[in-house]
Amino acid sequence: MASIFKGLRSAVSRVSKKFTGKELVGTDKLGNRYVVFKPYEDSKERRLVETPSGFYDKDEMHKLWSMWLSGTKDTPPTDAEMDEYDQRQVILAARVQKVQEEDDKKRLEERMDRELSQEPESPSVSLSGVLSAMNKDESSSATKSEDSSSGGGKFQPKSWTPDS
């Protein structure tokens, strides 16, 4: 029964080619029809896709059909080739995921090692050092206020008037 339909499809394709100049070479799961035709007897064979919606989107098309359309692949892809290609893509995606997870884990371990190896600097300040620094600051500020040309002593608000 399948051979009857195959023969009928082949006959319809030959008749269609006679009238339109296009020969159907395959279809995909999205309903796109891939055809070849020669506009003139001496011209180069052209490869086209006829989409059900009338709009061509290369991103939705199977990669092997895209390669055939661009001339990278000489023969139209078969269903078995497309299934094998899809399986390879799934395996490749799983491998990429595994490598990314290993890389993330390695980076995290390296980061943790770096953070652990850098010990925070503990300030070695003693109480006597702080007190002596405070005493120096107080004595130097007292010396500065006595040496200033403003008359020395402590500041009193509204006590200064400009010289005229």
DSSP file with accessible surface (Angstrom, degrees, kcal/mol):
  #  RESIDUE AA STRUCTURE BP1 BP2  ACC     N-H-->O    O-->H-N    N-H-->O    O-->H-N    TCO  KAPPA ALPHA  PHI   PSI    X-CA   Y-CA   Z-CA
    1    1 A M     >        0   0  161      0, 0.0     4,-1.7     0, 0.0     3,-0.2   0.000 360.0 360.0 360.0 -42.1    0.0    0.0    0.0
    2    2 A A  H  >  +     0   0   79      1,-0.2     4,-2.2     2,-0.2     5,-0.2   0.860 360.0  55.4 -63.6 -33.5    2.8    2.4    0.9
    3    3 A S  H  > S+     0   0   90      1,-0.2     4,-2.4     2,-0.2    -1,-0.2   0.841 103.4  55.3 -69.6 -29.3    4.4    1.7   -2.5
    4    4 A I  H  > S+     0   0  115     -3,-0.2     4,-2.5     2,-0.2    -1,-0.2   0.942 110.5  44.4 -66.2 -46.0    1.2    2.7   -4.3
    5    5 A F  H  X S+     0   0  115     -4,-1.7     4,-2.8     2,-0.2    -2,-0.2   0.882 112.5  52.4 -65.3 -37.5    1.2    6.1   -2.5
    6    6 A K  H  X S+     0   0  151     -4,-2.2     4,-2.2     2,-0.2    -2,-0.2   0.923 111.8  45.9 -64.1 -42.6    4.9    6.5   -3.2
    7    7 A G  H  X S+     0   0   41     -4,-2.4     4,-2.2     2,-0.2    -2,-0.2   0.901 113.4  49.3 -66.4 -40.0    4.3    5.8   -6.9
    8    8 A L  H  X S+     0   0  104     -4,-2.5     4,-2.6     2,-0.2     5,-0.2   0.920 110.7  50.0 -65.0 -43.2    1.4    8.1   -7.0
    9    9 A R  H  X S+     0   0  166     -4,-2.8     4,-2.4     1,-0.2    -2,-0.2   0.905 110.3  50.8 -61.0 -41.7    3.4   10.9   -5.3
   10   10 A S  H  X S+     0   0   53     -4,-2.2     4,-2.1     2,-0.2    -1,-0.2   0.906 110.7  48.5 -63.6 -41.0    6.2   10.4   -7.8
   11   11 A A  H  X S+     0   0   34     -4,-2.2     4,-2.3     2,-0.2    -2,-0.2   0.924 111.9  48.6 -66.0 -43.4    3.8   10.7  -10.8
   12   12 A V  H  X S+     0   0   89     -4,-2.6     4,-2.8     1,-0.2     5,-0.2   0.904 110.1  52.8 -63.5 -39.0    2.2   13.8   -9.3
   13   13 A S  H  X S+     0   0   25     -4,-2.4     4,-2.3    -5,-0.2    -1,-0.2   0.908 109.1  48.9 -62.8 -41.2    5.6   15.3   -8.8
   14   14 A R  H  X S+     0   0  154     -4,-2.1     4,-1.7     2,-0.2    -1,-0.2   0.917 113.4  46.3 -66.4 -40.9    6.6   14.6  -12.4
   15   15 A V  H  X S+     0   0   82     -4,-2.3     4,-1.6     2,-0.2    -2,-0.2   0.929 112.6  50.4 -66.5 -43.7    3.4   16.2  -13.7
   16   16 A S  H  X>S+     0   0   47     -4,-2.8     4,-2.9     1,-0.2     5,-0.6   0.901 108.2  53.2 -61.2 -39.1    3.8   19.2  -11.4
   17   17 A K  H  X5S+     0   0  102     -4,-2.3     4,-1.6     1,-0.2    -1,-0.2   0.885 105.0  55.5 -64.7 -37.2    7.4   19.7  -12.6
   18   18 A K  H  <5S+     0   0  180     -4,-1.7    -1,-0.2     1,-0.2    -2,-0.2   0.904 117.7  33.5 -61.6 -41.5    6.2   19.7  -16.2
   19   19 A F  H  <5S+     0   0  172     -4,-1.6    -2,-0.2     3,-0.1    -1,-0.2   0.862 134.1  23.2 -86.5 -38.9    3.7   22.6  -15.6
   20   20 A T  H  <5S-     0   0   81     -4,-2.9    -3,-0.2     2,-0.2    -2,-0.2   0.641  91.5-127.5-102.8 -18.6    5.5   24.7  -12.9
   21   21 A G  S  <<S+     0   0   25     -4,-1.6    17,-0.7    -5,-0.6     2,-0.4   0.464  72.7 119.0  81.9   0.7    9.1   23.7  -13.4
   22   22 A K  E     -A   37   0A  68     -6,-0.5     2,-0.5    15,-0.2    -1,-0.3  -0.809  48.0-160.9-103.7 141.8    9.4   22.9   -9.7
   23   23 A E  E     -A   36   0A  68     13,-3.0    13,-2.2    -2,-0.4     2,-0.4  -0.983  18.7-131.1-122.1 124.9   10.2   19.4   -8.3
   24   24 A L  E     +A   35   0A  47     -2,-0.5    11,-0.2    11,-0.2     3,-0.1  -0.583  28.1 172.9 -73.2 126.1    9.3   18.6   -4.7
   25   25 A V  E     -     0   0A  47      9,-3.1     2,-0.3    -2,-0.4    10,-0.2   0.574  58.4 -33.6-109.7 -15.0   12.3   17.0   -3.0
   26   26 A G  E     -A   34   0A  16      8,-1.3     8,-3.2    52,-0.0    -1,-0.4  -0.945  44.2-134.1 172.7 167.4   11.0   16.8    0.6
   27   27 A T  E     -A   33   0A  74     -2,-0.3     2,-0.2     6,-0.2     6,-0.2  -0.914  18.1-143.8-133.9 162.3    8.9   18.2    3.4
   28   28 A D    >   -     0   0   21      4,-1.5     3,-1.5    -2,-0.3    33,-0.0  -0.641  37.1 -91.3-119.9-177.8    9.6   18.7    7.1
   29   29 A K  T 3  S+     0   0  179      1,-0.3    -1,-0.0    -2,-0.2    -2,-0.0   0.699 121.7  59.8 -67.9 -21.3    7.5   18.4   10.3
   30   30 A L  T 3  S-     0   0   95      2,-0.1    -1,-0.3    30,-0.1    31,-0.0   0.496 119.2-106.6 -85.4  -5.0    6.5   22.0   10.1
   31   31 A G    <   +     0   0   38     -3,-1.5     2,-0.2     1,-0.3    -2,-0.1   0.538  68.2 150.3  92.4   5.7    4.8   21.5    6.7
   32   32 A N        -     0   0   14     19,-0.1    -4,-1.5    20,-0.0     2,-0.5  -0.510  36.6-144.9 -71.2 141.3    7.5   23.4    4.7
   33   33 A R  E     -AB  27  50A 102     17,-2.9    17,-3.3    -6,-0.2     2,-0.5  -0.936   6.2-153.7-110.7 129.1    8.0   22.1    1.2
   34   34 A Y  E     +AB  26  49A   0     -8,-3.2    -9,-3.1    -2,-0.5    -8,-1.3  -0.894  22.2 173.7-106.6 124.5   11.4   22.0   -0.3
   35   35 A V  E     -AB  24  48A   2     13,-2.5    13,-3.0    -2,-0.5     2,-0.4  -0.884  22.7-151.9-130.0 158.1   11.6   22.3   -4.1
   36   36 A V  E     +AB  23  47A   7    -13,-2.2   -13,-3.0    -2,-0.3     2,-0.3  -0.948  23.1 165.2-122.7 149.0   14.2   22.6   -6.9
   37   37 A F  E     -AB  22  46A  38      9,-2.0     9,-3.1    -2,-0.4   -15,-0.2  -0.989  32.3-138.2-158.1 158.7   13.6   24.2  -10.2
   38   38 A K        -     0   0  109    -17,-0.7     7,-0.1    -2,-0.3     6,-0.0  -0.982  10.6-157.1-117.0 115.6   15.3   25.6  -13.3
   39   39 A P  S    S+     0   0   53      0, 0.0     2,-0.3     0, 0.0    -1,-0.1   0.876  82.9  18.2 -61.1 -33.9   13.8   28.8  -14.5
   40   40 A Y  S >  S-     0   0  177      4,-0.2     3,-1.0    -3,-0.1    -3,-0.0  -0.904  86.4-108.1-132.2 163.1   15.3   28.1  -17.9
   41   41 A E  T 3  S+     0   0  168     -2,-0.3    -1,-0.1     1,-0.3     0, 0.0   0.889 119.0  37.6 -59.2 -41.5   16.6   25.0  -19.6
   42   42 A D  T 3  S+     0   0  159      2,-0.0    -1,-0.3    -3,-0.0     2,-0.0   0.446  97.6 105.7 -92.2  -1.9   20.3   26.2  -19.4
   43   43 A S  S <  S-     0   0   31     -3,-1.0     2,-0.1     1,-0.1     3,-0.1  -0.308  77.8 -93.5 -81.6 166.0   20.1   27.9  -16.0
   44   44 A K        -     0   0  182      1,-0.1    -4,-0.2    -2,-0.0     2,-0.1  -0.459  47.4 -98.2 -74.2 146.1   21.4   26.6  -12.7
   45   45 A E        -     0   0   89     -2,-0.1     2,-0.4    -7,-0.1    -7,-0.2  -0.429  39.8-151.7 -66.2 135.0   19.2   24.6  -10.4
   46   46 A R  E     -B   37   0A 145     -9,-3.1    -9,-2.0    -2,-0.1     2,-0.5  -0.878   1.7-145.9-111.8 145.9   17.6   26.7   -7.7
   47   47 A R  E     +B   36   0A  60     -2,-0.4     2,-0.3    22,-0.2   -11,-0.2  -0.923  23.9 172.9-113.5 132.4   16.5   25.5   -4.3
   48   48 A L  E     -B   35   0A  63    -13,-3.0   -13,-2.5    -2,-0.5     2,-0.4  -0.913  25.2-141.7-135.3 159.9   13.5   27.0   -2.6
   49   49 A V  E     -B   34   0A  28     -2,-0.3     2,-0.6   -15,-0.2   -15,-0.2  -0.983   9.9-159.8-121.4 134.1   11.3   26.5    0.5
   50   50 A E  E     -B   33   0A  58    -17,-3.3   -17,-2.9    -2,-0.4     5,-0.0  -0.967  14.7-160.2-112.6 115.1    7.6   27.0    0.3
   51   51 A T        -     0   0   27     -2,-0.6     3,-0.3   -19,-0.2   -19,-0.1  -0.662  24.7-126.1 -97.0 152.2    6.1   27.5    3.8
   52   52 A P  S    S+     0   0   95      0, 0.0    -1,-0.1     0, 0.0   -21,-0.1   0.865 113.2  44.3 -62.2 -35.7    2.4   27.1    4.7
   53   53 A S  S    S-     0   0   84      2,-0.3     3,-0.1     1,-0.0    -3,-0.0   0.655 108.8-122.7 -83.6 -16.2    2.3   30.6    6.2
   54   54 A G  S    S+     0   0   61     -3,-0.3     2,-0.5     1,-0.3    -1,-0.0   0.383  79.5 108.7  89.2  -6.3    4.2   32.2    3.2
   55   55 A F        -     0   0  164     -5,-0.0     2,-0.6     2,-0.0    -1,-0.3  -0.914  62.1-142.1-109.6 134.1    6.8   33.6    5.6
   56   56 A Y        +     0   0  123     -2,-0.5     2,-0.5    -3,-0.1    -6,-0.0  -0.808  20.4 177.0 -97.8 119.7   10.3   32.1    5.6
   57   57 A D    >>  -     0   0   70     -2,-0.6     3,-0.9     1,-0.1     4,-0.8  -0.936  14.2-165.9-125.4 107.9   12.0   31.9    9.0
   58   58 A K  T 34 S+     0   0  113     -2,-0.5     3,-0.4     1,-0.2    -1,-0.1   0.797  86.2  62.5 -63.7 -29.0   15.4   30.2    8.9
   59   59 A D  T 34 S+     0   0  151      1,-0.2    -1,-0.2     4,-0.0     4,-0.1   0.798 104.2  47.3 -68.6 -29.4   15.5   29.8   12.7
   60   60 A E  T <4 S+     0   0  133     -3,-0.9    -1,-0.2     2,-0.1    -2,-0.2   0.661  95.5  93.8 -84.6 -16.9   12.4   27.5   12.7
   61   61 A M  S  < S-     0   0   12     -4,-0.8     2,-0.1    -3,-0.4    -5,-0.0  -0.477  89.1-100.0 -78.4 146.2   13.8   25.4    9.8
   62   62 A H     >  -     0   0   38     -2,-0.2     4,-2.1     1,-0.1     3,-0.3  -0.389  30.9-123.3 -63.3 141.2   15.8   22.2   10.5
   63   63 A K  H  > S+     0   0  106      1,-0.2     4,-2.4     2,-0.2     5,-0.2   0.863 109.1  54.4 -58.3 -39.2   19.5   22.8   10.3
   64   64 A L  H  > S+     0   0   15      2,-0.2     4,-2.1     1,-0.2    -1,-0.2   0.892 108.5  48.8 -66.6 -36.1   20.0   20.1    7.6
   65   65 A W  H  > S+     0   0    4     -3,-0.3     4,-2.7     2,-0.2    -1,-0.2   0.901 110.2  52.1 -68.0 -37.8   17.4   21.6    5.4
   66   66 A S  H  X S+     0   0    7     -4,-2.1     4,-2.0     1,-0.2     6,-0.2   0.906 108.8  50.2 -62.3 -40.7   19.0   25.0    5.8
   67   67 A M  H  X>S+     0   0   54     -4,-2.4     5,-1.6     2,-0.2     6,-1.5   0.899 111.0  49.3 -65.0 -38.1   22.3   23.5    4.8
   68   68 A W  H ><5S+     0   0    4     -4,-2.1     3,-0.9     4,-0.2    -2,-0.2   0.931 109.8  51.1 -66.6 -43.3   20.7   22.0    1.7
   69   69 A L  H 3<5S+     0   0   33     -4,-2.7   -22,-0.2     1,-0.2    -1,-0.2   0.889 110.7  48.2 -61.2 -38.5   19.1   25.3    0.7
   70   70 A S  H 3<5S-     0   0   75     -4,-2.0    -1,-0.2    -5,-0.2    -2,-0.2   0.577 116.5-113.1 -80.9  -8.0   22.4   27.2    1.0
   71   71 A G  T <<5S+     0   0   39     -3,-0.9    -3,-0.2    -4,-0.7    -2,-0.1   0.478  87.2 116.5  91.7   1.3   24.2   24.5   -1.1
   72   72 A T  S   <S+     0   0  101     -5,-1.6     2,-0.5    -6,-0.2    -4,-0.2   0.865  77.5  47.2 -68.7 -35.1   26.4   23.3    1.8
   73   73 A K  S    S-     0   0   36     -6,-1.5    -2,-0.2    -9,-0.1    -1,-0.1  -0.919  73.3-156.8-110.0 130.5   24.7   19.9    1.6
   74   74 A D  S    S+     0   0  130     -2,-0.5    -1,-0.1     2,-0.1    -2,-0.0   0.877  75.2  45.2 -76.4 -38.1   24.4   18.4   -1.9
   75   75 A T  S    S-     0   0   81      1,-0.1     3,-0.1     3,-0.0    -4,-0.0  -0.802  93.1-101.5-109.7 148.8   21.5   16.0   -1.3
   76   76 A P        -     0   0   43      0, 0.0   -11,-0.1     0, 0.0     2,-0.1  -0.370  48.5-103.8 -63.0 143.7   18.2   16.7    0.6
   77   77 A P        -     0   0    9      0, 0.0     2,-0.2     0, 0.0   -12,-0.0  -0.402  30.5-137.2 -71.6 146.6   18.3   15.3    4.1
   78   78 A T     >  -     0   0   75     -2,-0.1     4,-2.2     1,-0.1     5,-0.2  -0.530  26.0-107.4 -93.0 167.7   16.4   12.1    4.9
   79   79 A D  H  > S+     0   0  113      1,-0.2     4,-2.5     2,-0.2     5,-0.2   0.891 121.7  53.4 -61.7 -38.6   14.2   11.6    8.0
   80   80 A A  H  > S+     0   0   70      1,-0.2     4,-2.5     2,-0.2    -1,-0.2   0.912 108.3  49.5 -64.4 -40.7   16.9    9.2    9.3
   81   81 A E  H  > S+     0   0   66      1,-0.2     4,-2.6     2,-0.2    -1,-0.2   0.909 111.7  48.5 -63.7 -41.3   19.6   11.9    8.9
   82   82 A M  H  X S+     0   0   14     -4,-2.2     4,-2.5     2,-0.2    -2,-0.2   0.907 111.6  49.1 -67.9 -38.7   17.5   14.5   10.7
   83   83 A D  H  X S+     0   0   75     -4,-2.5     4,-2.3     2,-0.2    -2,-0.2   0.924 112.6  48.1 -64.8 -42.9   16.8   12.1   13.6
   84   84 A E  H  X S+     0   0  107     -4,-2.5     4,-2.3     2,-0.2    -2,-0.2   0.924 111.9  49.8 -63.0 -41.6   20.5   11.3   13.9
   85   85 A Y  H  X S+     0   0   41     -4,-2.6     4,-2.1     1,-0.2    -2,-0.2   0.924 110.4  50.3 -62.3 -43.8   21.4   15.0   13.8
   86   86 A D  H  X S+     0   0   58     -4,-2.5     4,-2.0     1,-0.2    -1,-0.2   0.901 109.8  50.6 -62.9 -40.1   18.8   15.8   16.5
   87   87 A Q  H  X S+     0   0  127     -4,-2.3     4,-2.4     1,-0.2    -1,-0.2   0.909 109.3  50.8 -64.6 -41.0   20.1   13.0   18.7
   88   88 A R  H  X S+     0   0  123     -4,-2.3     4,-2.7     1,-0.2    -1,-0.2   0.887 108.7  52.3 -63.1 -37.2   23.7   14.3   18.3
   89   89 A Q  H  X S+     0   0   78     -4,-2.1     4,-2.5     2,-0.2    -1,-0.2   0.891 108.7  49.9 -66.7 -37.6   22.5   17.8   19.3
   90   90 A V  H  X S+     0   0  103     -4,-2.0     4,-2.1     2,-0.2    -2,-0.2   0.933 112.8  46.7 -65.5 -44.2   20.8   16.4   22.4
   91   91 A I  H  X S+     0   0   89     -4,-2.4     4,-2.3     2,-0.2    -2,-0.2   0.928 112.7  50.0 -63.1 -42.8   24.1   14.6   23.4
   92   92 A L  H  X S+     0   0   86     -4,-2.7     4,-2.6     1,-0.2    -2,-0.2   0.922 109.2  51.0 -63.4 -42.2   26.1   17.7   22.7
   93   93 A A  H  X S+     0   0   60     -4,-2.5     4,-2.4     1,-0.2    -1,-0.2   0.904 109.8  50.6 -63.3 -38.2   23.8   19.9   24.8
   94   94 A A  H  X S+     0   0   64     -4,-2.1     4,-2.3     2,-0.2    -1,-0.2   0.908 111.1  48.7 -66.2 -40.7   24.2   17.4   27.7
   95   95 A R  H  X S+     0   0  165     -4,-2.3     4,-2.6     2,-0.2    -2,-0.2   0.909 110.7  50.2 -65.2 -41.4   27.9   17.5   27.4
   96   96 A V  H  X S+     0   0   69     -4,-2.6     4,-2.6     2,-0.2    -2,-0.2   0.929 110.3  50.5 -62.4 -43.2   28.0   21.3   27.3
   97   97 A Q  H  X S+     0   0   98     -4,-2.4     4,-2.3     1,-0.2    -2,-0.2   0.921 110.8  49.2 -60.4 -43.1   25.8   21.4   30.4
   98   98 A K  H  X S+     0   0  126     -4,-2.3     4,-2.4     2,-0.2    -2,-0.2   0.927 111.5  48.3 -63.9 -44.0   28.1   18.9   32.2
   99   99 A V  H  X S+     0   0   89     -4,-2.6     4,-2.6     1,-0.2    -1,-0.2   0.911 111.3  50.8 -64.5 -40.7   31.3   21.0   31.3
  100  100 A Q  H  X S+     0   0  102     -4,-2.6     4,-2.7     2,-0.2    -1,-0.2   0.913 110.5  48.9 -63.5 -41.5   29.6   24.2   32.4
  101  101 A E  H  X S+     0   0  110     -4,-2.3     4,-2.4     2,-0.2    -2,-0.2   0.918 112.6  47.8 -64.4 -42.0   28.6   22.6   35.8
  102  102 A E  H  X S+     0   0  110     -4,-2.4     4,-2.5     2,-0.2    -2,-0.2   0.906 112.5  49.4 -64.1 -40.7   32.2   21.3   36.3
  103  103 A D  H  X S+     0   0   64     -4,-2.6     4,-2.6     2,-0.2    -2,-0.2   0.919 110.9  49.1 -65.0 -43.2   33.6   24.7   35.4
  104  104 A D  H  X S+     0   0  101     -4,-2.7     4,-2.3     2,-0.2    -2,-0.2   0.913 111.8  49.4 -61.8 -41.6   31.3   26.5   37.8
  105  105 A K  H  X S+     0   0  136     -4,-2.4     4,-2.4     2,-0.2    -2,-0.2   0.928 111.5  48.9 -64.0 -42.9   32.2   24.1   40.5
  106  106 A K  H  X S+     0   0  120     -4,-2.5     4,-2.6     1,-0.2    -2,-0.2   0.915 111.2  49.5 -64.1 -43.3   35.9   24.6   39.9
  107  107 A R  H  X S+     0   0  155     -4,-2.6     4,-2.3     2,-0.2    -1,-0.2   0.893 110.5  50.6 -63.3 -39.6   35.6   28.4   39.9
  108  108 A L  H  X S+     0   0  101     -4,-2.3     4,-2.6     2,-0.2    -2,-0.2   0.925 110.7  48.8 -64.4 -42.6   33.7   28.3   43.2
  109  109 A E  H  X S+     0   0  102     -4,-2.4     4,-2.6     1,-0.2    -2,-0.2   0.915 111.7  49.2 -63.1 -43.0   36.4   26.1   44.7
  110  110 A E  H  X S+     0   0   89     -4,-2.6     4,-2.4     2,-0.2    -1,-0.2   0.903 111.5  49.5 -62.8 -40.0   39.1   28.4   43.5
  111  111 A R  H  X S+     0   0  137     -4,-2.3     4,-2.4     2,-0.2    -2,-0.2   0.919 111.1  48.8 -65.2 -42.5   37.2   31.4   44.9
  112  112 A M  H  X S+     0   0   93     -4,-2.6     4,-2.4     2,-0.2    -2,-0.2   0.911 111.0  50.8 -63.9 -41.4   36.8   29.7   48.3
  113  113 A D  H  X S+     0   0  105     -4,-2.6     4,-2.1     1,-0.2    -2,-0.2   0.911 110.9  49.0 -61.9 -42.5   40.5   28.8   48.4
  114  114 A R  H  X S+     0   0  138     -4,-2.4     4,-1.3     1,-0.2    -2,-0.2   0.922 112.7  47.1 -63.0 -44.1   41.5   32.4   47.6
  115  115 A E  H  < S+     0   0  102     -4,-2.4    -1,-0.2     1,-0.2    -2,-0.2   0.874 113.9  47.3 -67.5 -36.4   39.2   33.8   50.3
  116  116 A L  H  < S+     0   0  131     -4,-2.4    -1,-0.2     1,-0.2    -2,-0.2   0.834 109.4  53.5 -73.6 -32.2   40.4   31.3   52.9
  117  117 A S  H  < S+     0   0   86     -4,-2.1     2,-1.1    -5,-0.2    -1,-0.2   0.764  94.1  77.0 -75.2 -23.0   44.0   31.9   52.1
  118  118 A Q  S  < S-     0   0  140     -4,-1.3    -1,-0.1    -5,-0.2     3,-0.0  -0.736  74.8-159.8 -89.6  98.9   43.6   35.7   52.6
  119  119 A E        -     0   0  167     -2,-1.1     2,-0.1     1,-0.1    -3,-0.1  -0.580  25.2-108.8 -78.2 137.4   43.5   36.1   56.4
  120  120 A P        -     0   0  119      0, 0.0     2,-0.6     0, 0.0    -1,-0.1  -0.419  35.2-110.6 -65.8 138.7   42.0   39.3   57.5
  121  121 A E        -     0   0  193     -2,-0.1    -3,-0.0    -3,-0.0     0, 0.0  -0.609  29.9-148.2 -73.3 119.0   44.6   41.6   59.0
  122  122 A S        -     0   0  102     -2,-0.6     2,-0.3     1,-0.0    -1,-0.0  -0.750  20.8-117.9 -89.7 127.9   44.0   41.9   62.7
  123  123 A P        -     0   0  113      0, 0.0     2,-1.1     0, 0.0    -1,-0.0  -0.472  16.5-152.2 -67.2 127.8   44.9   45.3   64.0
  124  124 A S        +     0   0  122     -2,-0.3     2,-0.5     2,-0.0    -2,-0.0  -0.547  43.4 143.6 -98.4  65.0   47.7   45.0   66.6
  125  125 A V        -     0   0  101     -2,-1.1     2,-0.2     4,-0.0     3,-0.0  -0.916  34.2-156.1-108.7 130.1   46.7   48.1   68.5
  126  126 A S     >  -     0   0   66     -2,-0.5     4,-1.8     1,-0.1     5,-0.2  -0.651  27.0-116.5-101.1 163.5   47.1   48.1   72.2
  127  127 A L  H  > S+     0   0  134     -2,-0.2     4,-2.5     1,-0.2     5,-0.2   0.896 116.0  54.3 -65.3 -37.8   45.2   50.3   74.7
  128  128 A S  H  > S+     0   0   84      1,-0.2     4,-2.4     2,-0.2    -1,-0.2   0.884 106.4  53.0 -66.6 -34.1   48.4   52.1   75.7
  129  129 A G  H  > S+     0   0   29      2,-0.2     4,-1.9     1,-0.2    -1,-0.2   0.903 109.9  47.4 -66.2 -39.4   49.1   52.9   72.1
  130  130 A V  H  X S+     0   0   62     -4,-1.8     4,-2.2     2,-0.2    -2,-0.2   0.931 112.6  49.0 -66.7 -44.2   45.7   54.5   71.7
  131  131 A L  H  X S+     0   0   89     -4,-2.5     4,-2.3     1,-0.2    -2,-0.2   0.917 110.8  49.4 -64.3 -40.7   46.0   56.5   74.9
  132  132 A S  H  X S+     0   0   56     -4,-2.4     4,-2.1     1,-0.2    -1,-0.2   0.895 110.3  51.5 -67.6 -34.6   49.4   57.8   74.0
  133  133 A A  H  X S+     0   0   46     -4,-1.9     4,-2.1     1,-0.2    -1,-0.2   0.913 110.0  49.6 -67.3 -36.9   48.2   58.9   70.6
  134  134 A M  H  X S+     0   0   94     -4,-2.2     4,-2.2     1,-0.2    -2,-0.2   0.909 109.6  51.0 -68.0 -39.6   45.3   60.7   72.2
  135  135 A N  H  X S+     0   0   99     -4,-2.3     4,-2.4     1,-0.2    -1,-0.2   0.897 109.3  51.0 -65.1 -37.7   47.6   62.5   74.6
  136  136 A K  H  X S+     0   0  144     -4,-2.1     4,-2.4     1,-0.2     5,-0.2   0.911 109.6  50.5 -65.4 -40.9   49.8   63.6   71.7
  137  137 A D  H  X S+     0   0  108     -4,-2.1     4,-2.1     1,-0.2    -2,-0.2   0.915 111.9  47.3 -63.8 -41.5   46.8   65.0   69.8
  138  138 A E  H  X S+     0   0  117     -4,-2.2     4,-1.9     2,-0.2    -2,-0.2   0.923 113.6  47.0 -66.8 -41.8   45.6   66.9   72.9
  139  139 A S  H  X S+     0   0   69     -4,-2.4     4,-2.0     1,-0.2    -2,-0.2   0.895 112.9  48.8 -70.4 -35.4   49.1   68.4   73.6
  140  140 A S  H  X S+     0   0   50     -4,-2.4     4,-2.2    -5,-0.2    -1,-0.2   0.892 111.0  50.1 -72.6 -33.8   49.6   69.4   70.0
  141  141 A S  H  X S+     0   0   67     -4,-2.1     4,-1.9    -5,-0.2    -1,-0.2   0.887 110.4  50.3 -71.2 -34.0   46.2   71.0   69.7
  142  142 A A  H  X S+     0   0   42     -4,-1.9     4,-1.7     2,-0.2    -1,-0.2   0.906 110.9  49.4 -68.0 -40.2   46.9   73.0   72.9
  143  143 A T  H  X S+     0   0   69     -4,-2.0     4,-2.0     1,-0.2    -2,-0.2   0.913 110.0  51.4 -65.1 -40.3   50.3   74.1   71.5
  144  144 A K  H  X S+     0   0  152     -4,-2.2     4,-1.0     1,-0.2    -1,-0.2   0.903 108.8  50.0 -65.0 -41.8   48.7   75.2   68.3
  145  145 A S  H  < S+     0   0   52     -4,-1.9    -1,-0.2     1,-0.2    -2,-0.2   0.863 112.3  47.4 -69.6 -32.0   46.1   77.3   70.0
  146  146 A E  H  < S+     0   0  136     -4,-1.7    -1,-0.2     1,-0.2    -2,-0.2   0.845 113.1  49.3 -74.5 -31.1   48.6   79.1   72.2
  147  147 A D  H  < S+     0   0  124     -4,-2.0    -1,-0.2    -5,-0.2    -2,-0.2   0.613  86.9 108.9 -84.0  -9.8   51.0   79.8   69.2
  148  148 A S  S >< S-     0   0   51     -4,-1.0     3,-0.7    -3,-0.2     4,-0.1  -0.254  73.5-128.0 -71.8 156.4   48.3   81.2   67.0
  149  149 A S  T 3  S+     0   0  131      1,-0.2    -1,-0.1     2,-0.1    -4,-0.1   0.409  91.0  89.8 -84.8   5.3   48.3   84.9   66.2
  150  150 A S  T 3  S-     0   0  102     -5,-0.1    -1,-0.2     3,-0.1    -2,-0.1   0.381 116.6 -88.5 -84.5   5.4   44.7   85.3   67.2
  151  151 A G    <   -     0   0   73     -3,-0.7    -2,-0.1    -5,-0.1    -1,-0.1   0.358  60.7-113.8 107.3  -8.0   45.6   86.1   70.8
  152  152 A G  S    S+     0   0   26      1,-0.1    -6,-0.2    -4,-0.1    -7,-0.1  -0.031  71.6  84.6  74.0-177.6   45.6   82.5   72.1
  153  153 A G  S    S-     0   0   57    -11,-0.2     2,-0.2     2,-0.0    -1,-0.1  -0.294  86.9 -33.2  80.7-166.0   43.3   81.0   74.6
  154  154 A K        -     0   0  195      1,-0.1     2,-0.2    -2,-0.0     0, 0.0  -0.596  64.3-104.5 -93.2 154.3   39.9   79.6   74.0
  155  155 A F        -     0   0  173     -2,-0.2    -1,-0.1     4,-0.0    -2,-0.0  -0.522  31.6-166.3 -78.3 135.3   37.5   80.8   71.4
  156  156 A Q    >   -     0   0  129     -2,-0.2     3,-1.4     0, 0.0     4,-0.3  -0.994  25.9-113.3-123.7 128.2   34.5   82.8   72.5
  157  157 A P  T 3  S+     0   0  103      0, 0.0     0, 0.0     0, 0.0     0, 0.0  -0.235  94.4   6.7 -61.5 146.3   31.6   83.5   70.2
  158  158 A K  T 3  S+     0   0  209      1,-0.1     0, 0.0     2,-0.0     0, 0.0   0.664  96.5 111.9  57.6  22.0   31.0   87.0   69.0
  159  159 A S    <   +     0   0   71     -3,-1.4     2,-0.4     2,-0.0    -1,-0.1   0.665  55.6  81.9 -95.7 -13.9   34.2   88.2   70.6
  160  160 A W        +     0   0  197     -4,-0.3    -2,-0.0     0, 0.0     0, 0.0  -0.725  52.5 178.1 -96.8 133.4   36.0   89.0   67.4
  161  161 A T        -     0   0  101     -2,-0.4     2,-0.0     0, 0.0    -2,-0.0  -0.998  33.2-109.7-129.9 141.3   35.5   92.2   65.4
  162  162 A P        -     0   0   88      0, 0.0     2,-0.3     0, 0.0     0, 0.0  -0.351  32.8-112.8 -69.7 146.8   37.3   93.1   62.3
  163  163 A D              0   0  164      1,-0.0     0, 0.0    -2,-0.0     0, 0.0  -0.590 360.0 360.0 -76.1 135.8   39.9   95.9   62.4
  164  164 A S              0   0  171     -2,-0.3    -1,-0.0     0, 0.0     0, 0.0  -0.694 360.0 360.0-105.1 360.0   38.8   98.9   60.4
